[in-house]
Amino acid sequence: MNLAYSLAMEGLFLYGVPLYWAYSRLVSRRPKDFSQRLGIYPAATRTLAKGAPRIWIHASSVGEVGVAKAISDALENISPEFGLVVSTGTFFGRERAFNLFGEKAPCVYAPLDFKAPVQKAMRWFRPNVLVLLETELWPQWIFQSGKMGIPIILANGRISSRSVGSYLRFKPLFSKALETIAAFSMIGPDDARRIKLMGAPPGRVEVNGNAKYDFLASQAHSEMEAQVRALLQHQDGPVIVAGSTRRGEEEAVLDMFVRVRKQHPHARLVLAPRHIERAKGIVCLLKSRSLEYDPLSSILQQASPSNAPVLLVDLMGHLLNLYSLADVVFCGGSLVDLGGQNVLEPASWGKPVLYGPHMDDFTEARDLLESEGGGRTVKNPEDLARQVMELLADPEKARSMGDKALACVQTRRGAAEKHARVIRRFIG
């Protein structure tokens, strides 16, 4: 299967890359960066990756970049002389990396998972250790790095109940790849059990917690909250934040908000779709319910606070801080069967968190919040409206729930250092 995968990927590389190049020229925000997908980087990136030993951390997108920051900060405390490279797979992930790492590390696009681009990238940066975060198990990355003698570590490893079945269907391929990985530093016992089922050598698997707690705890602070609150004018009513909503959920959120406004005429809604390009379509839903709105982009551009009932988030990278506005939070991707979203982000601000029944990708975080009383599952749109109204009617209960959610984050810090110490073992 390894040979079949390699042959298939090489064929895809020959025929698919020209199409990808055409896509990048016609659609991509930054088509000049297509070369980075082929493992070709500007000379300045090598200069910026100063220090030794050199650690390459690969994060998929925005959320994983925060984990990369928490682990790199912990590494800096343990081994301050190391050099760092950070790669991501998305435009917004790289923008987030630029914001978090600045001049500390080159923040680049990851090479495509083909033999030639991966080899070029590894030879360019010559890392002493390659760190893959969460679920970034790319076979050619693993095979080629292994052939070059680069130790590979899966850190903050996460294998969801939804995805493990797909991996097991290709177990011969992934089992061979996992044998090449030097260490598996997993989030929880279930993640460890699943990675072993996929073929990870049991002696290399350990459980070290979720570094997202460390990152989130470091981001939520009063100074940032004050800056964010300046976005809203006349804050004399409750604020509901619906974050990372997906298609089919905005209708439920807006119907709930219309009901809330009947009892709380000054209530505000911050609505943040998971994919911001869908914001234009949500405008139609707002107009059909006669709800006035302000796009976040306009508010920031004009530098004037919003006075509309709805603040529509049409920019990436702001949701985490916008949670600080909330009296109640709903996390999307969960009323529809899409695995849920990260409920720890609003919890880090001490907010009561609601989410739907489909939280397969974040079961550990959901179970933690519910066990401590910081989060609740809503069964359907009607239940969402009912529970939001209940919490707004009892601010003391909402505050207590938020305090418990915050405690879940604050008392579980320290995972980033544990993952960092696993990495440290392989850099001499």
CORMO-V170633 format. One line per field, one symbol per residue. ss: DSSP state (h for helix, s for strand, l for the rest). Layout:
# CORMO-V170633
ss = ???
This chain:
# CORMO-V170633
ss = lhhhhhhhhhhhhhhhhhhhhhhhhhllllhhhhhhhlllllhhhhhhlllllssssssllhhhhhhhhhhhhhhhhhllllssssssllhhhhhhhhhhhhhhlsssslllllhhhhhhhhhhhlllssssslllllhhhhhhhhhlllssssssslllhhhhhhhhhlhhhhhhhhhhllssssllhhhhhhhhhllllhhhsssllllhhhhhhhhllhhhhhhhhllsllllllsssssssllllhhhhhhhhhhhhhhllllssssssllhhhhhhhhhhhhhllllssshhhhhhhlllslllsssslllllhhhhhhhllssssllllllllllllhhhhlllllsssllllhhhhhhhhhhhhhllssslllhhhhhhhhhhhhhlhhhhhhhhhhhhhhhhllllhhhhhhhhhhllll
